[in-house]
């Protein structure tokens, strides 16, 4: 399949933009960067706290044999997650080599997301989380320096508080010069009574994250999320990595997207774009259907139709008399049945913060949602199913290659695999253009018109964004 790249490119009149390639970091080097910017204590404690980076036999990594035996409910960490051939493995670690190979792979530009960062921005220890993200972002900026015409790294932003997120976002953009960022889209919190719960930031959080959303908008950075949900609730297998992996990015993205909608973030910040990465688009289609279906039953004034005080009491008693028999003869029992589930909160409209006035408004919110799909994602076509989607909506899938990880056995197969959607008749040429070019450009360049300046994509992006 890898030999088809040049032939496919010859048929296209547009660039190929990858919004979710991956860089695989050298753990010992990253830890030294952490040591440099955050001190020995943070670096040493980070190094000893993360089993995902263990090895069977390496002098600089923790030994997998020394790790605690897994118990039910303690999820198994990822293993054998990096490319397994020497060329692709080296390409995942070395931006200089990736830069050299991008034409061979068939990509004009790629945004590199961290691998280690998925652990850094979720670390429960405040000092380790903030220090590891600062050290990692410094590593990413320096190792990718000089290759900005074809690739750029995404800064890793911790989000346990809006203050720490703003501090790291500002440092990454204003000091390190990074122009993309990935946010931890949920925080596992512990309540005073010991109960563990998941905060999705945009809804019901103990913190006000609006200053963070405003800072993303001010700095011209799209909000992208790539948070694994392995280890949470129904993804806690202690023996099967794949059990935990399937759907895990979609689950966290779905929760964050619902939080954004119900919390009114897109309504209050109408210029912000949101990217949900490595999660496919099928859940986005389902979410749009679900939101509209519920709005039409319970949104706005619709909710009042469900108020049980509207029931005709005389008709109620007549029906119970006729069909209830002796079991339902007691008037108190009857009245309790009439009052059952009459427990509304003070604010009854769950859609009150969304800015939605009719169901079409929900579909319009999705105009600023972008859904990361890998090259072999078979459901991309669902985004374009105008004849099925509500109001003929078209969602916005974006190509995210996941370069460097186990699910890309040969980097040269990314473009041919993606183009199989056209070859098999599941996308037409214009839909393929949207998936691999126009949508990826809009995700970032609508926020920052200079995002693709100095890249092979610059001219096309300028024409695309011209009204």
Secondary structure, 3 states (H helix, E strand, C coil): CHHHHHHHHHHCCCCCEEEEEEECCCHHHHHHHHHHHHCHHHHHHHHCCCHHHCECCCCCCCEHHHCCCCCCCCCCCCCCCECCCHHHHHHHHCHHHHHHHHHHHCCCEEEEEECCHHHHCCCCCHHHHHHHHHHHHHHHHHHCCCCCCCEEEEEEECCCCHHHHHHHHHHHHHHCCCCEEEECCCEEEECCCCCEEEECCCCCCCCCCHHHHHHHHHHCCCEEECCCCCCCCCCCCCCCHHHHHCCHHHHHHHHHHHHHHHHCHHHHCCCCCEEECCCCCHHHHHHHHHHHHHHHHHCHHHHHHHCHHHCCHHHHHHHHHHHCCHHHCCHHHHHHHHHCCCCCCCCCCCCCCCCCCCHHHHHHHHHHEEEEECCCCCCHHHHHCCCCCHHHCCCEEEECCCCCECCCCCHHHHHHHHHHHHHCCCCCHHHHHHHHHHHHHHHHHCCCCCCCCCCCCHHHHHHHHCC
